[in-house]
Amino acid sequence: SEMNAKGQLNNRDKQLLFLFLANLDQMEENYEGALANNLEILKIPELNPEVIEQTWNQIASLYYVLERYRDAIKAFDTLNEIALEPNDVIYIRLAYAYYQLEEYANAIPPLMRNFELLRAQGEMIPKNSYGLLRALYLTLEDFPKAYQVVRESVILYNDPTDWILLAQLSAQLEKFADQASLYYAAGAGGFLKSSND
């Protein structure tokens, strides 16, 4: 119509237009274009909360695909603030974004929140999520926590590689315990000269 020709689209039409363009871009794997069109949607006044939430979800996912992990984290955080219901998928993606940035300690809380939400829904935690948590603890050299994760994984999935890892971690932890008792004995016997020893 003539009004459309003059660019006088109403807000709903604008939103649908940018959404259509964003979907088109995404189908063509033009993620930058899809991101730009989703960001345009956010500029439209009086969007309903559901549309805002869906749009932020798209934006966060696109940043992630574009490997702009810092932006993805900010967008996922915004999404968590406005989400009507907590979403387990957001938390696993947050964890992976931190993992990609090698911020391993920061990856753990969202991953634990993901586990919490899945358990609350009575859903099984995927094996690769346990794998991520285990990798995070091992990288941070938190062997007792890594051991706990592998134990849980063994109980849930009974995977032979987990059994081997459990034995290795168990040996590692016992070695620490043995070392600690050696130090204690040496200290008690007066063999250690300084606190650093």
C-alpha positions, 0 to 999 in steps of 0.5 A: 500500500501507499503507506508502506511505500512511504516507510510508515510500517507499524511496529508489528510490521517492522518486527515481522520484517526484520524477523523475516530478514534475520531468518533469511540471513540465517538460512544463508549462514550470514550470521552478521546480517542475522545479528544486525536484523535482530538488533534492529528488532530491539530498537522497536518500541513497545515490543511484548516481553516474549518477543524481547526474550526471543530476540535476545536469545537469537542475539546471544546465540548468534554472538556465540556462533560468531565466536564473540564469546564476551558479547554472547555472555553479556547477551545471555546474562541479559536474557537471564535477567528478563527470562520469564522462566529460567532456561537450562540451555542458556546456562549450558551455553554460558558455561561453554562461552566461558570455557572458550574464553579459558575462564574455567572458574567462571564456567562452573556456576552456570554449568551447576545451575544447568544441572540444577534445572535439569534435575528439577525437571526430572531430566537426565544430565547429558554425559558431555555436560559431565565431561565439561564439568570434569574437564573444568575441575581437572584444568583447575587441578581441583582433583577432589571435585573432579573425582566426585564428578567422575564418580557420579558419571560412573554411577549414571553411565557406567562407561569403562573410560570413566572407571579408568579415570576414576582409578587414576584420580583415586590414585592421585588423591591417595598420593596427595593423602600419602604426601600429606601424611609424609609431611606431617610425619617429617614435621613431627619428627623435626625434619622440616627446617622451614614452613616452605619445606 
